[in-house]
Amino acid sequence: MSLVVKELNKSFKGKKVLNNVSFEVKQGEIVALLGQSGAGKTTVLRCINGLEKADGGSIEVDGNFLFKKEDRKIVYSSGEEMKNVRRSLGLVFQNFNLFPHMSVMENIIEAPVNVYKVPKEEAKEKARDLLKQVGLEEKEDSYPFELSGGQKQRVAIARACALNPKIMCFDEPTSALDPELTEGIATAIEGLAKTGMGVLIITHDMAFAKRVSDRVLFMENGDIIEEGTVEEIFNNPKNERTKSFLGNS
């Protein structure tokens, strides 16, 4: 169970924003993708989740291709293979993207019931287990406006877990949270990895990346210029641009 990104390329209006980006997120591993705004991090995430079409390369999830290059063209999978990719990828958005008119329970069961035709009671049982895991079992009937930022983030995690993804992607998971709430999110993410889920985190939060990650990728101008363990990147970076970024953060 892994996410494999190979030679990912993307340009906007003739400007290269991703240049042969390659990396892997393995089962049970937490990988942080760091870099300044405009480095290409969000574009990588959008390509992984099919929100942006790549110009070259391939993305593979748990042995199924989202897309790959064939005869100089990007070819997207279809049918059962695409369905498997979609179910294997979870995404927690920066602004949570909860449906404001739905309760916590309704938010979590919406995709399993309406997209994947899971029986409603079965989906509710799974949702209650997930809410217990993130410490929100008392909030199933609450609405998003009644929740704190940290609680919304944990509901978003539970919702993304409802389809049993193999890989979970987080877009700036701490950006909307007060610093004291980030520990709870770190604990929740570590809990996902312990179940065997691979986790990719896009973040500007150096302290959070250092706290939660197994491996760190540093990106600049569309290139991954350095990667290594937390110890290697934060305590002994080799690239001068990585040193400069960490020194200014």
N, C-alpha and C positions, 0 to 999 in steps of 0.2 A: 504494500500500500504506500504509494509515493506520488508526489507531484514532480514531473520532470519537464523543465523548460529548456529548450535547445535553440540557440542561435536566433533568438527573437528579435525581429526588426520592425520598426514602425517609423513612418515619417508623416508629418503634417505640413501640407502646402510646401513640399520640397525640403523641409527642415527635418533632419534625422533626430528623432527623440529616443529611439532605442537602437543600440548597435550591437548585434550578436549577443544578446543577454542570455546566459545559460546558468542554471542552478537546479538543485534538487532539494525537496523537502521530504524527508523520510518518515516512516511510521514512528509515532511517538516523539517526534523532534519538533522543537520550537525554534523557528528561524525568523530573525528580525531583518528587514530591509530598510536601511537607513540612508539618509542623504538630504541635501537641501531641497527647498521647493524648486520645482523645475528640473530635478535630476532625472525624472522618468519613473519614479516609484509607482505613482497612481496609474500611469499608463500600463505598466506591467500588470497591475492588479486588474485593470479593466480588460486587458487581453485574456488573462486567465479566466475571467468570469464571462467572457463572450460579449462584454459591453463595448468593446473596441475590436475592430478587425485588424489583425497583424498583416504586415507586408511580406514577412518571411519567417521561417523557423517552424517549430512545432511545440505543442503542449500536450502532455500525456498525463492522465490521472488514473492511477490504479490499473494500468495496462490498456486503457481506452484513450484514443486520441480525440481531443477537442478539434484540432486541425493539424495538418502537416503539409509540407510542400511536395507537390507531384507535378512533373512536367512544367516546372517554373511557375506553377500557380499554387495558391493556398487553397486547399480543399478541406472543407469542414465535414465532420462525420454527420451521419444522419441516423434515423431510426433508433434501434436498440442501443447502439454504441453511444450516440449522443445523449440518450436518456440516462445511461449509466454514468456518463461524465457529469451531467447536471445533478444527479442525486449524490454523486461523490464529493461535490464541492459545496461548502457552506460559506456564506459571506455575511459578516457583521459590519454594517455601514457606520460611517463616522457620526451621522446624525440619527442613528437607530432605525429610521424608516418604519416605525410601528404605525399601524392604522389607528388614527385617533378615535374613530367611532366604534372600535372593537375593544372588548375586554382583553385582559392579558391572555385568558384561555383561548378566546376566539382568534387572537393574533397567532398563537402557537399552532393551533390545529388547522388554520385556513389552508395552507398548502398541502399537508397530508390528505385532508378530506376532499378538497375541491380539485386538486391537480393529480394526486396519486391514488385517489379513491379508497383511502384507508377508512374503514368503518369508524363512525364518529366516536363511539364509546371507547374503541381501541386507541384512537388518537388522543382522547382526553386522558386516558390512563397513562399513556406515555408522557403527555404534557405535565401531568401531576408529578411524575417521577423526576422530570427535568427541572421543574420549579423547586422541588425539594433539594435537588443537587445544587442549585444556585441560591438557596436560602430564601425563596419567595413563595413558599407553599401557601401562605396566608393571603396572597395577592391575586389569586386566579380570577376573581370577579372585579378587580380594580381596572380603571381605565388609565391610559398613558398620562393624562394630565394630573392624575393623583399620585404619580410616582416621582421619586427623585431621579437625577441623572444617572446615578449608579444603579438604581433599580431598573431603569429603562435599559441600560446596557446589559444587565443580566437577563432581562426578558428577551432582548435581541439575541443573546447567546443561546438561550433555551429554544427560541424559535428556529434558529439556524441548525440546532442539533436534532430537531424533530424528524428530520429525514435521514438521520444516521450517516452524515457525510464522513468520508475518509480523510478529507483535508478541509481545514477551516481557515478562512482568510479574514483578517481584521484590518480595517482601514482606520488608522489613528484611534485606537480603542480608548485612549485616555484624554483625548483633546477636549472633550466636553465635561470632564470630571474635575472636581477639586482634588488636590494632591492626596488628601487622606483617604479618598475612595479608591485610589488606584491599586491598593494592596488587595482589596477584595476581587478586583478584576484579574490581577495577577494570579491569585489563588484559583479562580475559576478556569483560567487558561491552562494552568499547570494540571488541573484536574482532567481537562480534555486530553492532554498529552499522555497522561497516565493510563487512559483507556485505549491508547494506541493510535489516536488521531494525530495526524501531522498538522502543524499550525504555522501559518505564515502571517507575520505582523508587519504592516507598513506603519512606520512611526517616526515622529520627530523627537519623541521623548527618550532622551539618552538614559536617564535613570531607570525608566521602565524597561527598556531594552536590556540593560545590564542586569536588572533584577530577574527577568523571566526567561531570557533566551538561552538556548544551547549553542547556537551559531549565529553569526552576524555577517550580513552582506552590506558593503558600503558602496553606494552608487553615486556617480557624478557624470553629468552631461550624457546620459544614456548608456554609460558603461558601468559594469561592476568592476571597480578598480582594486578592491581588496575584500577578502573574506577570511573568516577564521572563527575560533572560539571567542567567547566573551573576554576571556583573559588575554588572548592575543590581540584583539582589536582595541580594547580599552586600555590595556596596560603596556602593550608593545606594538603599536601599529607601525607598519613598514613604509607605507606610502605617505609622502609629505602632505598630500591633500587630505588624507584621512586625519593625520595629526592636526592639521590646521582646523578642520571642521570640529573635531572633538575638543580642541583647545578653546574654540569660540562658542561652544554650546553650553 
